[in-house]
Amino acid sequence: MEKHSEPHHRLCTSQCLEAFMKCIKEQESLEQQGAKRELRFPDMAAALDWLREHKSEVALGTVVVVAGVAFSLAVAPAGLLVLSPI
């Protein structure tokens, strides 16, 4: 399926959006239950390596501390997983 084609757009706005919204609701539920996690790393390289290997396991909003600086795990508009300074 060609990216940005009409069939691709229909698939993304139905199945992908549905899965994304389900994930968001689950994350909100976890936050309300106080289940936020915190990850600590000595430097940014270690943090990025770990996140690349475990991206399916981490929750949005997880606090990531790198060398004493706190970041929050977020999704950029392009769908990229990013560390956003708190």
MMTF fields as JSON, N, C-alpha, C and O atoms, coordinates in Angstrom:
{
  "mmtfVersion": "1.0.0",
  "mmtfProducer": "UNKNOWN",
  "numBonds": 343,
  "numAtoms": 344,
  "numGroups": 86,
  "numChains": 1,
  "numModels": 1,
  "chainsPerModel": [1],
  "groupsPerChain": [86],
  "chainIdList": ["A"],
  "bondAtomList": [4, 2, 8, 6, 12, 10, 16, 14, 20, 18, 24, 22, 28, 26, 32, 30, 36, 34, 40, 38, 44, 42, 48, 46, 52, 50, 56, 54, 60, 58, 64, 62, 68, 66, 72, 70, 76, 74, 80, 78, 84, 82, 88, 86, 92, 90, 96, 94, 100, 98, 104, 102, 108, 106, 112, 110, 116, 114, 120, 118, 124, 122, 128, 126, 132, 130, 136, 134, 140, 138, 144, 142, 148, 146, 152, 150, 156, 154, 160, 158, 164, 162, 168, 166, 172, 170, 176, 174, 180, 178, 184, 182, 188, 186, 192, 190, 196, 194, 200, 198, 204, 202, 208, 206, 212, 210, 216, 214, 220, 218, 224, 222, 228, 226, 232, 230, 236, 234, 240, 238, 244, 242, 248, 246, 252, 250, 256, 254, 260, 258, 264, 262, 268, 266, 272, 270, 276, 274, 280, 278, 284, 282, 288, 286, 292, 290, 296, 294, 300, 298, 304, 302, 308, 306, 312, 310, 316, 314, 320, 318, 324, 322, 328, 326, 332, 330, 336, 334, 340, 338],
  "bondOrderList": [1, 1, 1, 1, 1, 1, 1, 1, 1, 1, 1, 1, 1, 1, 1, 1, 1, 1, 1, 1, 1, 1, 1, 1, 1, 1, 1, 1, 1, 1, 1, 1, 1, 1, 1, 1, 1, 1, 1, 1, 1, 1, 1, 1, 1, 1, 1, 1, 1, 1, 1, 1, 1, 1, 1, 1, 1, 1, 1, 1, 1, 1, 1, 1, 1, 1, 1, 1, 1, 1, 1, 1, 1, 1, 1, 1, 1, 1, 1, 1, 1, 1, 1, 1, 1],
  "groupList": [{"groupName": "MET", "atomNameList": ["N", "CA", "C", "O"], "elementList": ["N", "C", "C", "O"], "formalChargeList": [0, 0, 0, 0], "bondAtomList": [1, 0, 2, 1, 3, 2], "bondOrderList": [1, 1, 2], "singleLetterCode": "M", "chemCompType": "L-PEPTIDE LINKING"}, {"groupName": "GLU", "atomNameList": ["N", "CA", "C", "O"], "elementList": ["N", "C", "C", "O"], "formalChargeList": [0, 0, 0, 0], "bondAtomList": [1, 0, 2, 1, 3, 2], "bondOrderList": [1, 1, 2], "singleLetterCode": "E", "chemCompType": "L-PEPTIDE LINKING"}, {"groupName": "LYS", "atomNameList": ["N", "CA", "C", "O"], "elementList": ["N", "C", "C", "O"], "formalChargeList": [0, 0, 0, 0], "bondAtomList": [1, 0, 2, 1, 3, 2], "bondOrderList": [1, 1, 2], "singleLetterCode": "K", "chemCompType": "L-PEPTIDE LINKING"}, {"groupName": "HIS", "atomNameList": ["N", "CA", "C", "O"], "elementList": ["N", "C", "C", "O"], "formalChargeList": [0, 0, 0, 0], "bondAtomList": [1, 0, 2, 1, 3, 2], "bondOrderList": [1, 1, 2], "singleLetterCode": "H", "chemCompType": "L-PEPTIDE LINKING"}, {"groupName": "SER", "atomNameList": ["N", "CA", "C", "O"], "elementList": ["N", "C", "C", "O"], "formalChargeList": [0, 0, 0, 0], "bondAtomList": [1, 0, 2, 1, 3, 2], "bondOrderList": [1, 1, 2], "singleLetterCode": "S", "chemCompType": "L-PEPTIDE LINKING"}, {"groupName": "PRO", "atomNameList": ["N", "CA", "C", "O"], "elementList": ["N", "C", "C", "O"], "formalChargeList": [0, 0, 0, 0], "bondAtomList": [1, 0, 2, 1, 3, 2], "bondOrderList": [1, 1, 2], "singleLetterCode": "P", "chemCompType": "L-PEPTIDE LINKING"}, {"groupName": "ARG", "atomNameList": ["N", "CA", "C", "O"], "elementList": ["N", "C", "C", "O"], "formalChargeList": [0, 0, 0, 0], "bondAtomList": [1, 0, 2, 1, 3, 2], "bondOrderList": [1, 1, 2], "singleLetterCode": "R", "chemCompType": "L-PEPTIDE LINKING"}, {"groupName": "LEU", "atomNameList": ["N", "CA", "C", "O"], "elementList": ["N", "C", "C", "O"], "formalChargeList": [0, 0, 0, 0], "bondAtomList": [1, 0, 2, 1, 3, 2], "bondOrderList": [1, 1, 2], "singleLetterCode": "L", "chemCompType": "L-PEPTIDE LINKING"}, {"groupName": "CYS", "atomNameList": ["N", "CA", "C", "O"], "elementList": ["N", "C", "C", "O"], "formalChargeList": [0, 0, 0, 0], "bondAtomList": [1, 0, 2, 1, 3, 2], "bondOrderList": [1, 1, 2], "singleLetterCode": "C", "chemCompType": "L-PEPTIDE LINKING"}, {"groupName": "THR", "atomNameList": ["N", "CA", "C", "O"], "elementList": ["N", "C", "C", "O"], "formalChargeList": [0, 0, 0, 0], "bondAtomList": [1, 0, 2, 1, 3, 2], "bondOrderList": [1, 1, 2], "singleLetterCode": "T", "chemCompType": "L-PEPTIDE LINKING"}, {"groupName": "GLN", "atomNameList": ["N", "CA", "C", "O"], "elementList": ["N", "C", "C", "O"], "formalChargeList": [0, 0, 0, 0], "bondAtomList": [1, 0, 2, 1, 3, 2], "bondOrderList": [1, 1, 2], "singleLetterCode": "Q", "chemCompType": "L-PEPTIDE LINKING"}, {"groupName": "ALA", "atomNameList": ["N", "CA", "C", "O"], "elementList": ["N", "C", "C", "O"], "formalChargeList": [0, 0, 0, 0], "bondAtomList": [1, 0, 2, 1, 3, 2], "bondOrderList": [1, 1, 2], "singleLetterCode": "A", "chemCompType": "L-PEPTIDE LINKING"}, {"groupName": "PHE", "atomNameList": ["N", "CA", "C", "O"], "elementList": ["N", "C", "C", "O"], "formalChargeList": [0, 0, 0, 0], "bondAtomList": [1, 0, 2, 1, 3, 2], "bondOrderList": [1, 1, 2], "singleLetterCode": "F", "chemCompType": "L-PEPTIDE LINKING"}, {"groupName": "ILE", "atomNameList": ["N", "CA", "C", "O"], "elementList": ["N", "C", "C", "O"], "formalChargeList": [0, 0, 0, 0], "bondAtomList": [1, 0, 2, 1, 3, 2], "bondOrderList": [1, 1, 2], "singleLetterCode": "I", "chemCompType": "L-PEPTIDE LINKING"}, {"groupName": "GLY", "atomNameList": ["N", "CA", "C", "O"], "elementList": ["N", "C", "C", "O"], "formalChargeList": [0, 0, 0, 0], "bondAtomList": [1, 0, 2, 1, 3, 2], "bondOrderList": [1, 1, 2], "singleLetterCode": "G", "chemCompType": "PEPTIDE LINKING"}, {"groupName": "ASP", "atomNameList": ["N", "CA", "C", "O"], "elementList": ["N", "C", "C", "O"], "formalChargeList": [0, 0, 0, 0], "bondAtomList": [1, 0, 2, 1, 3, 2], "bondOrderList": [1, 1, 2], "singleLetterCode": "D", "chemCompType": "L-PEPTIDE LINKING"}, {"groupName": "TRP", "atomNameList": ["N", "CA", "C", "O"], "elementList": ["N", "C", "C", "O"], "formalChargeList": [0, 0, 0, 0], "bondAtomList": [1, 0, 2, 1, 3, 2], "bondOrderList": [1, 1, 2], "singleLetterCode": "W", "chemCompType": "L-PEPTIDE LINKING"}, {"groupName": "VAL", "atomNameList": ["N", "CA", "C", "O"], "elementList": ["N", "C", "C", "O"], "formalChargeList": [0, 0, 0, 0], "bondAtomList": [1, 0, 2, 1, 3, 2], "bondOrderList": [1, 1, 2], "singleLetterCode": "V", "chemCompType": "L-PEPTIDE LINKING"}],
  "groupTypeList": [0, 1, 2, 3, 4, 1, 5, 3, 3, 6, 7, 8, 9, 4, 10, 8, 7, 1, 11, 12, 0, 2, 8, 13, 2, 1, 10, 1, 4, 7, 1, 10, 10, 14, 11, 2, 6, 1, 7, 6, 12, 5, 15, 0, 11, 11, 11, 7, 15, 16, 7, 6, 1, 3, 2, 4, 1, 17, 11, 7, 14, 9, 17, 17, 17, 17, 11, 14, 17, 11, 12, 4, 7, 11, 17, 11, 5, 11, 14, 7, 7, 17, 7, 4, 5, 13],
  "groupIdList": [1, 2, 3, 4, 5, 6, 7, 8, 9, 10, 11, 12, 13, 14, 15, 16, 17, 18, 19, 20, 21, 22, 23, 24, 25, 26, 27, 28, 29, 30, 31, 32, 33, 34, 35, 36, 37, 38, 39, 40, 41, 42, 43, 44, 45, 46, 47, 48, 49, 50, 51, 52, 53, 54, 55, 56, 57, 58, 59, 60, 61, 62, 63, 64, 65, 66, 67, 68, 69, 70, 71, 72, 73, 74, 75, 76, 77, 78, 79, 80, 81, 82, 83, 84, 85, 86],
  "secStructList": [7, 7, 6, 6, 1, 2, 2, 2, 2, 2, 2, 0, 0, 0, 0, 0, 2, 2, 2, 2, 2, 2, 2, 2, 2, 2, 2, 2, 2, 2, 2, 2, 6, 6, 7, 7, 7, 3, 3, 3, 3, 1, 1, 2, 2, 2, 2, 2, 2, 2, 2, 2, 2, 2, 6, 6, 6, 7, 7, 6, 6, 7, 3, 3, 3, 3, 6, 6, 3, 3, 3, 3, 3, 3, 3, 7, 6, 6, 1, 7, 3, 3, 3, 3, 3, 7],
  "xCoordList": [0.845, 0.0, 0.9, 1.808, 0.648, 1.468, 1.173, 0.018, 2.231, 2.086, 1.432, 1.753, 0.52, -0.22, -1.274, -1.875, -1.503, -2.563, -3.908, -3.948, -4.994, -6.329, -6.553, -7.056, -6.196, -6.367, -5.521, -5.957, -4.326, -3.453, -4.1, -4.09, -4.65, -5.312, -6.517, -6.712, -7.32, -8.493, -8.066, -8.675, -7.027, -6.533, -6.049, -6.372, -5.276, -4.727, -5.81, -5.735, -6.808, -7.846, -8.864, -9.703, -8.808, -9.719, -8.952, -9.042, -8.212, -7.541, -6.437, -6.392, -5.566, -4.433, -4.909, -4.444, -5.812, -6.322, -7.034, -6.892, -7.791, -8.506, -7.516, -7.727, -6.452, -5.44, -4.731, -4.445, -4.448, -3.774, -4.657, -4.172, -5.937, -6.846, -7.022, -7.14, -7.041, -7.131, -5.896, -6.006, -4.738, -3.492, -3.515, -3.116, -3.981, -4.059, -4.968, -4.625, -6.121, -7.048, -6.427, -6.608, -5.698, -5.031, -3.979, -3.846, -3.232, -2.209, -2.84, -2.321, -3.95, -4.644, -5.132, -5.058, -5.628, -6.101, -4.953, -5.109, -3.813, -2.64, -2.185, -1.807, -2.221, -1.818, -2.745, -2.29, -4.037, -5.003, -4.798, -5.107, -4.285, -4.03, -2.652, -2.251, -1.939, -0.616, 0.446, 1.428, 0.268, 1.19, 2.275, 2.886, 2.527, 3.593, 4.932, 5.189, 5.772, 7.087, 8.144, 7.934, 9.275, 10.405, 11.6, 11.889, 12.288, 13.49, 14.673, 14.554, 15.815, 17.02, 18.183, 18.401, 18.93, 20.076, 21.226, 20.992, 22.472, 23.625, 23.851, 24.384, 23.447, 23.63, 22.583, 21.871, 22.491, 21.459, 21.647, 20.663, 22.887, 23.131, 22.542, 21.915, 22.737, 22.189, 20.664, 20.022, 20.087, 18.627, 18.059, 17.099, 18.647, 18.149, 18.302, 17.413, 19.419, 19.613, 18.536, 17.948, 18.282, 17.271, 15.883, 15.122, 15.561, 14.243, 14.045, 12.945, 15.085, 14.98, 14.636, 13.838, 15.234, 15.013, 13.7, 13.182, 13.152, 11.971, 10.791, 9.929, 10.737, 9.703, 8.286, 7.363, 8.095, 6.747, 6.355, 5.185, 7.317, 7.051, 6.816, 6.248, 7.237, 7.149, 5.817, 5.204, 5.388, 4.118, 4.385, 5.357, 3.505, 3.61, 3.459, 2.661, 4.215, 4.162, 5.155, 5.312, 5.842, 6.857, 7.932, 8.363, 8.362, 9.433, 10.761, 11.004, 11.62, 12.942, 13.964, 13.986, 14.808, 15.829, 17.169, 17.638, 17.779, 19.075, 20.065, 19.93, 21.065, 22.101, 21.477, 21.957, 20.413, 19.774, 18.756, 18.139, 18.558, 17.594, 16.359, 16.479, 15.161, 13.926, 13.308, 13.235, 12.872, 12.173, 10.894, 10.787, 9.941, 8.715, 8.661, 9.001, 8.235, 8.125, 6.85, 5.766, 6.969, 5.824, 5.918, 6.928, 4.839, 4.813, 4.726, 3.831, 5.661, 5.659, 4.571, 4.119, 4.147, 3.103, 3.394, 2.46, 4.637, 4.982, 4.937, 5.233, 4.567, 4.49, 5.79, 5.916, 6.755, 8.038, 7.976, 7.302, 8.669, 8.79, 9.877, 11.005, 9.549, 10.519, 10.625, 9.69, 11.778, 11.968, 11.77, 12.531, 10.744, 10.413, 10.815, 10.404, 11.615, 12.035, 10.823, 9.838, 10.928, 9.84, 10.108, 9.319],
  "yCoordList": [-1.166, 0.0, 1.242, 1.356, 2.143, 3.339, 4.309, 4.621, 4.772, 5.721, 7.001, 7.477, 7.553, 8.792, 8.613, 9.592, 7.383, 7.145, 7.131, 7.129, 7.123, 7.101, 5.84, 5.947, 4.64, 3.441, 3.507, 3.069, 4.054, 4.204, 5.15, 4.873, 6.238, 7.213, 6.573, 6.765, 5.816, 5.152, 4.161, 4.098, 3.397, 2.43, 3.132, 2.721, 4.188, 4.912, 5.582, 5.584, 6.148, 6.854, 5.898, 6.321, 4.628, 3.674, 2.805, 3.016, 1.848, 0.879, 1.502, 1.273, 2.267, 2.828, 3.839, 3.82, 4.701, 5.7, 5.015, 5.436, 3.977, 3.24, 2.639, 2.738, 2.026, 1.438, 2.515, 2.319, 3.651, 4.752, 5.305, 5.553, 5.499, 6.04, 5.062, 5.484, 3.762, 2.754, 2.827, 2.733, 2.992, 3.11, 4.348, 4.281, 5.471, 6.712, 6.523, 6.942, 5.894, 5.663, 4.756, 4.981, 3.732, 2.847, 3.607, 3.401, 4.483, 5.26, 6.218, 6.376, 6.853, 7.749, 6.98, 7.477, 5.778, 4.934, 4.589, 4.644, 4.238, 3.923, 5.136, 5.004, 6.319, 7.536, 7.817, 8.227, 7.601, 7.841, 6.864, 7.183, 5.69, 4.689, 4.88, 4.11, 5.909, 6.177, 5.204, 4.966, 4.65, 3.632, 4.208, 3.462, 5.496, 6.068, 5.498, 5.313, 5.225, 4.672, 5.74, 6.738, 5.507, 6.398, 5.561, 4.535, 5.996, 5.319, 6.247, 7.456, 5.697, 6.5, 5.957, 4.748, 6.898, 6.536, 7.498, 8.656, 7.028, 7.891, 8.946, 10.019, 8.647, 9.606, 9.391, 8.387, 10.326, 10.278, 9.079, 8.496, 8.705, 7.56, 6.286, 5.501, 6.077, 4.89, 4.924, 3.899, 6.097, 6.24, 5.919, 5.158, 6.495, 6.276, 4.823, 4.274, 4.202, 2.788, 1.927, 1.061, 2.172, 1.387, 1.618, 0.669, 2.862, 3.177, 2.557, 2.106, 2.528, 1.895, 0.41, -0.121, -0.246, -1.675, -1.998, -3.105, -1.043, -1.317, -0.387, -0.206, 0.203, 1.194, 0.651, 1.411, -0.631, -1.183, -1.408, -1.652, -1.328, -1.598, -0.347, -0.429, 0.791, 2.0, 2.707, 2.628, 3.388, 4.112, 5.585, 6.163, 6.177, 7.615, 8.299, 7.871, 9.353, 10.064, 9.545, 10.134, 8.43, 7.902, 8.957, 9.6, 9.131, 10.081, 9.373, 8.299, 9.995, 9.458, 10.461, 11.615, 10.016, 10.893, 10.526, 9.393, 11.509, 11.303, 12.266, 13.482, 11.713, 12.514, 13.615, 14.749, 13.271, 14.207, 15.14, 15.929, 15.081, 15.94, 15.103, 14.019, 15.62, 14.862, 15.165, 16.318, 14.113, 14.19, 13.366, 12.483, 13.667, 12.88, 12.23, 12.855, 10.982, 10.261, 10.703, 10.629, 11.161, 11.667, 11.191, 10.634, 11.426, 11.097, 12.394, 13.207, 12.589, 13.775, 13.616, 12.502, 14.736, 14.647, 13.642, 13.09, 13.395, 12.444, 11.0, 10.073, 10.807, 9.468, 8.986, 7.81, 9.873, 9.506, 9.559, 10.419, 8.651, 8.636, 9.633, 9.525, 10.61, 11.645, 11.82, 11.521, 12.311, 12.702, 14.212, 14.976, 14.626, 16.04, 16.55, 15.978, 17.621, 18.144, 18.541, 19.08, 18.261, 18.635, 20.025, 20.537],
  "zCoordList": [0.0, 0.0, 0.0, 0.823, -0.903, -1.032, 0.117, 0.404, 0.758, 1.858, 1.347, 0.257, 2.134, 1.841, 0.751, 0.307, 0.318, -0.662, 0.065, 1.296, -0.683, -0.08, 0.762, 1.881, 0.26, 1.101, 2.39, 3.455, 2.266, 3.435, 4.441, 5.641, 3.979, 4.854, 5.553, 6.753, 4.806, 5.408, 6.488, 7.556, 6.21, 7.189, 8.452, 9.567, 8.265, 9.415, 10.246, 11.474, 9.593, 10.352, 10.96, 11.755, 10.603, 11.237, 12.221, 13.431, 11.732, 12.603, 13.457, 14.666, 12.86, 13.608, 14.651, 15.791, 14.273, 15.212, 16.368, 17.516, 16.085, 17.129, 18.139, 19.348, 17.648, 18.527, 19.336, 20.517, 18.708, 19.402, 20.52, 21.624, 20.248, 21.255, 22.414, 23.564, 22.125, 23.17, 24.07, 25.293, 23.465, 24.213, 25.112, 26.275, 24.576, 25.355, 26.57, 27.675, 26.365, 27.488, 28.542, 29.739, 28.107, 29.056, 29.857, 31.064, 29.188, 29.871, 30.887, 31.992, 30.521, 31.444, 32.656, 33.78, 32.438, 33.531, 34.48, 35.7, 33.916, 34.734, 35.54, 36.703, 34.922, 35.618, 36.788, 37.856, 36.6, 37.665, 38.815, 39.964, 38.517, 39.549, 40.187, 41.058, 39.745, 40.302, 39.825, 40.529, 38.662, 38.157, 37.255, 36.49, 37.323, 36.5, 36.932, 38.121, 35.958, 36.244, 36.052, 35.363, 36.673, 36.488, 36.08, 36.695, 35.05, 34.569, 34.79, 34.595, 35.197, 35.438, 34.608, 34.523, 33.994, 33.157, 33.439, 33.786, 33.294, 33.559, 32.48, 32.765, 31.236, 30.151, 29.065, 29.076, 28.132, 27.094, 26.164, 25.709, 25.878, 24.99, 25.585, 24.873, 26.875, 27.542, 27.522, 27.295, 27.758, 27.752, 26.369, 26.25, 25.338, 23.981, 23.544, 22.894, 23.897, 23.569, 24.222, 23.576, 25.513, 26.225, 25.624, 25.434, 25.33, 24.774, 23.39, 23.071, 22.574, 21.242, 21.376, 20.602, 22.349, 22.538, 23.241, 23.097, 24.003, 24.828, 24.536, 25.396, 23.348, 23.077, 23.194, 23.486, 22.977, 23.102, 24.56, 24.854, 25.472, 26.881, 27.713, 28.802, 27.228, 28.053, 27.855, 26.789, 28.888, 28.848, 28.565, 29.051, 27.771, 27.56, 28.899, 29.733, 29.112, 30.381, 31.397, 32.466, 31.073, 31.984, 32.175, 31.218, 33.42, 33.71, 33.502, 34.054, 32.694, 32.41, 32.933, 32.506, 33.855, 34.428, 33.812, 33.932, 33.148, 32.498, 33.123, 32.993, 33.807, 34.465, 35.337, 35.355, 36.053, 36.968, 36.341, 37.056, 35.047, 34.348, 33.997, 33.427, 34.346, 34.135, 32.771, 32.345, 32.105, 30.83, 30.953, 31.804, 30.097, 30.027, 28.652, 27.648, 28.614, 27.352, 26.649, 27.227, 25.409, 24.657, 23.208, 22.779, 22.471, 21.049, 20.268, 20.498, 19.338, 18.483, 17.419, 17.157, 16.799, 15.765, 14.659, 14.077, 14.36, 13.304, 13.805, 13.052, 15.076, 15.632, 16.242, 16.584, 16.383, 16.957, 18.472, 19.037, 19.128, 20.577, 20.947, 20.467, 21.803, 22.142, 23.651, 24.394, 24.087, 25.478, 25.539, 24.944, 26.264, 26.355, 27.727, 28.736, 27.792, 29.111, 29.954, 29.45, 31.234, 32.154, 32.703, 33.497]
}
